[in-house]
């Protein structure tokens, strides 16, 4: 039911725009992974997945995986494939959970206070994006063909 592709009606334009923006984000992540630096700062490259922080070469690998994930679901949505929406929802849920883990795990560490504040500031926006994609995609995911 959930993995069948729907070709009966065109998908909403805002989901296509989300896919285009996600593809641009994937391109930026891939660039950071390739360059191996955080733009406009002297901070070492850092990446977070599932609440775990990675630095240096492991961070480059995590960024490359993130870029591939964003590119894959962007392509799936642009091609109007349900698996693209499922992958987008899973990826966004991972980002929300990751922010939550970082906030909880590092809230008492003074050296991580900036990262905790950033995660806390980004958290509501990431949750809203996840909810928006879910609301806009649920009719496409739950339709009977």
N, C-alpha and C positions, 0 to 999 in steps of 0.2 A: 504494500500500500504506500509506504512512505518513500520508496526509492524509485517508483515509476516516474517517467518523464511526462510532463503535461505539454501538449502542443495545441490545445483547444483555444486558448486565448493568450494574447500577448501579456508578458509580465509587466508589472508597474514600472514606470520610468524612474521612479525614485530608487527602486532596487537596482536598476541598471546603473544609476549614478553612484550608488553605494559601491557597486562592483568596480566602477572606474576609479573611484577614490581609493578603494582597497588595492587595486593594481598599482596605483601611484605609490601607495604606502609600501607595497612589496618591493617596488623599484628602489625606494629610499633605504629600506632595510638591507637589500642586496648590496647597495652601494656602501653602506656602513660596514657590512661584512667584508666586502672586497678591500676597502681602504684600511679597515682595522683600526679606526679611530672614531672618537666622538667629535662631531663637527663643532667648531667654534669654541672648543674648550681644551684644557690640558688634562682632563680627567681620563683615566684609562678606560678603554672600551669595556662596557658592562652589558650583560643581557640577563634577563630573568625569565625562567620558564618553570611553571608549577611552584612558584615561590622561591626557587633556588637561584642564587646569584652565580653568574659565571663571569670570569675576567679573561682578557687576553685571547689566546687562540680558541679555547672552549667557547668564549662569547661569540667569536666569529662563526663557529659552527651553529650555535643556537640561533643567531640572527639569520643565517642562511636557511635553516629549517623554518623559522618564522616567515621569512620572505617566500619560501616555496608554498607554505600553507596559504598565505594571503593570495598569492598568484593563482593557486589552484582553485580556491573558492571564488575568486573574481572571475576566472575563466568559466567556471561552472554556472555562475549566475548570468554572465553575459550570453552564454549558450542556452540559457533557460533550462538547466538541468537541476532537478531537485537535490541531487547529491551536493551541488554547490551551496545550496541553502543549509543543508545539514552540516556540511563542513564549516561554513561560516558561523553557524550557531555554536558548534563545538569549539571552534577557535576562540570566539568571543567569550564563551563561558570559561575557557581556560584563562583568558586574560583577567576576567573578573575575579576568579578564584586566586590567581597569582597575586593580584593586588591585595586581596584580603589577607593572604598568607604573609606577604611582606610586612604589612601593617602590624599584624599580630606578632610575628616572629622577631621583628626588630624594633618594636616600639620602646623598649627600655634601654636600647644601646645608643649612647650619645653619638658615636661615630656614624651611625646610620640615620640620624634624625632628619637629614635632608631628604634621603630616599623615602623615608616614612611619610614625610609631609607631601612629597611629590605624589606618592601612591594614593594618599588620602585625598589630595586635590583632584587627581585623575579618576578616582574610583567612581564617583557619581556619573561622570560623563560616559565611562565605559559601560556601566550598568544601563544607562539610558540608551546607548547604541545597541546593546544586546536586546533590550526590550523592544526597541523600535524594529529591529530586524525580525524578531519573533512575531510581533504583531503584523507586520507587513507580509510575512512569508507563511503564516499558519494556514491561510486559505489555499495556498499553492501546495503545501505539504499534506494537508489533510483531505484533499479532494479525492473523490472516487472516480476513477476513469472507466 
